Amino acid sequence: MTIYKSFLAVLFPILIVIIAVLFAQPEIEGATKAAARGGDSVAQYELAHLYFEGDVLLRDFDKAVYWVTKAADQGEPNAQNVLGILYLRGEGVPQDDAKGLALIRASAEQDHAPAQAFMAYIYGKGIGVPQDGVRFLKWVQKAAANGDPASQFNVAILYLTGNMLDKDVAKARSLLLQSADQGLVEAQVTLGEVYARGLDGEPNLVAACKWFAIAGTQGHPRANADLVQITKVMTSEQLDQAADQANKWLDTHDK
């Protein structure tokens, strides 16, 4: 009986949360549908997302395309980017590179970071447009400034190497930190190497070890190799500090 009561004591709060979510979902769904039908472009994009995902609503790709198109027609940047990608792929809409790129560009011009990162990619590679280093640099810097982690990493590398931008290790480290903190593994490893080598000051073995350990939990081979090497020259106190910092980061980011 005691075990049964203990089990109920743990289970009951969980059931309350589940019931609350189940009752809340129709309300959320209904409010979103009403706002979307009323012409709210953000709600139209959210409704499209619900149909894409199929968690709250039954997955319906046709309805998702319908609502994302409605939102994009009103200039909603998230919707423009998604619809642009659908046109490039020919998924749910006729394949149309020109229309797809135009939509993604319109989204990028509204400071939508993923669209800006895509614009940098196509100009950097010359995909569907002439290869253009100036336009690549413009868009990758905009995307980095708007928080895109891959773009932050790419700009950091440009600063580290002095390629296309004047070499500036301090700026590179700042961008790597922003990218690494968002979970980009390659940025975490590179940041660890910047700290380990003391590229912009004295080596910081604790910080380097922290980032190698974090990246290593995701199976990055270079991170694990770097971690093995750096731990050979660290004191027990430094190792404890690095482990504590790495564990705090992993806990905070639910890794």
VONUTOR-988763 format. One line per 5 residues: number of its first residue (from 1); for each residue x, y, z of C-alpha. Coordinates in steps of 0.2 Angstrom, whole numbers. Example, Ala and Ser with C-alpha at 12.3 -4.5 7.8 and 13.67 -1.06 7.14 Angstrom:
! residues 2
1> 62:-22:39  68:-5:36;
//
This chain:
! residues 255
1> 0:0:0  14:12:4  23:9:-12  6:11:-21  3:28:-13;
6> 21:33:-16  18:29:-35  2:39:-35  11:54:-27  24:54:-41;
11> 12:50:-55  -2:62:-50  7:78:-54  13:71:-71  -5:67:-75;
16> -11:84:-71  2:91:-83  -3:79:-97  -22:83:-95  -18:102:-94;
21> -9:101:-111  -22:90:-119  -36:103:-114  -25:117:-119  -21:111:-137;
26> -38:113:-144  -39:131:-137  -22:135:-145  -27:126:-161  -43:136:-162;
31> -36:153:-158  -22:150:-171  -35:145:-184  -46:160:-180  -31:172:-181;
36> -25:164:-197  -42:165:-205  -43:183:-200  -27:187:-210  -14:187:-196;
41> 2:182:-206  11:176:-190  -4:165:-186  -4:159:-204  14:153:-203;
46> 11:145:-185  -4:136:-192  7:130:-207  20:124:-195  7:114:-185;
51> 1:106:-201  19:102:-206  24:95:-189  8:85:-186  10:85:-167;
56> -5:96:-162  -15:94:-178  -15:79:-190  -1:81:-202  -7:89:-219;
61> 6:94:-231  -7:102:-243  -14:113:-229  3:117:-223  8:124:-240;
66> -9:133:-242  -6:143:-225  13:146:-228  9:153:-245  -4:164:-237;
71> 8:171:-224  22:173:-237  10:183:-248  9:195:-234  28:196:-232;
76> 30:185:-216  49:182:-217  49:164:-209  35:159:-222  45:167:-236;
81> 60:157:-232  51:140:-230  40:143:-246  56:148:-256  64:132:-251;
86> 49:122:-256  50:130:-273  68:126:-275  64:108:-271  48:107:-280;
91> 39:100:-264  20:104:-264  23:118:-277  30:118:-295  49:118:-295;
96> 54:136:-298  72:141:-294  69:160:-298  53:161:-288  62:151:-274;
101> 77:163:-273  66:178:-274  56:173:-259  72:168:-249  80:185:-254;
106> 64:194:-248  65:185:-231  84:189:-230  81:207:-233  70:207:-218;
111> 84:201:-207  79:183:-206  95:175:-202  92:157:-210  88:166:-226;
116> 103:177:-225  114:161:-222  106:153:-237  110:169:-248  128:168:-242;
121> 129:150:-246  123:152:-264  134:167:-268  149:158:-260  146:142:-270;
126> 139:150:-286  123:140:-285  109:147:-296  118:164:-296  136:170:-301;
131> 149:167:-288  151:183:-279  163:185:-264  157:203:-260  139:197:-259;
136> 144:181:-249  153:192:-236  138:204:-235  126:190:-231  136:179:-220;
141> 140:194:-209  122:199:-208  117:181:-204  131:181:-190  125:197:-183;
146> 107:190:-182  113:175:-172  115:161:-185  128:149:-177  135:142:-193;
151> 137:160:-200  145:166:-184  158:151:-186  161:155:-204  165:174:-201;
156> 176:169:-186  186:158:-198  188:173:-209  194:183:-195  206:169:-189;
161> 214:167:-206  213:185:-212  204:179:-228  192:192:-235  193:201:-218;
166> 207:209:-208  214:196:-196  207:199:-179  208:185:-166  198:194:-153;
171> 183:196:-165  185:178:-170  185:172:-152  169:182:-148  160:174:-163;
176> 166:157:-159  160:159:-142  142:164:-148  142:150:-160  148:137:-148;
181> 136:142:-135  122:138:-147  129:121:-149  138:121:-165  151:107:-162;
186> 164:113:-174  164:130:-166  166:122:-149  182:113:-155  189:128:-164;
191> 186:139:-148  195:126:-138  210:126:-149  210:146:-149  211:145:-130;
196> 223:131:-130  236:140:-141  233:157:-133  230:165:-150  224:181:-142;
201> 234:180:-126  240:167:-113  233:150:-116  218:145:-105  219:127:-103;
206> 203:126:-92  192:135:-105  200:124:-119  197:108:-109  179:113:-106;
211> 175:115:-124  184:100:-130  175:90:-117  158:97:-122  161:94:-141;
216> 168:76:-136  151:72:-129  144:73:-146  158:61:-153  168:74:-162;
221> 185:65:-166  196:80:-166  189:86:-149  192:69:-141  210:69:-148;
226> 213:87:-142  205:82:-125  217:68:-123  232:79:-126  227:94:-116;
231> 223:83:-100  241:77:-100  248:95:-96  234:100:-84  234:100:-65;
236> 221:90:-55  213:107:-50  212:113:-68  204:97:-73  191:98:-59;
241> 187:116:-64  186:111:-83  174:97:-78  163:107:-67  162:121:-81;
246> 158:108:-94  145:99:-84  136:116:-80  135:120:-98  128:103:-103;
251> 115:104:-89  110:122:-94  109:116:-112  100:100:-108  114:90:-116;
//
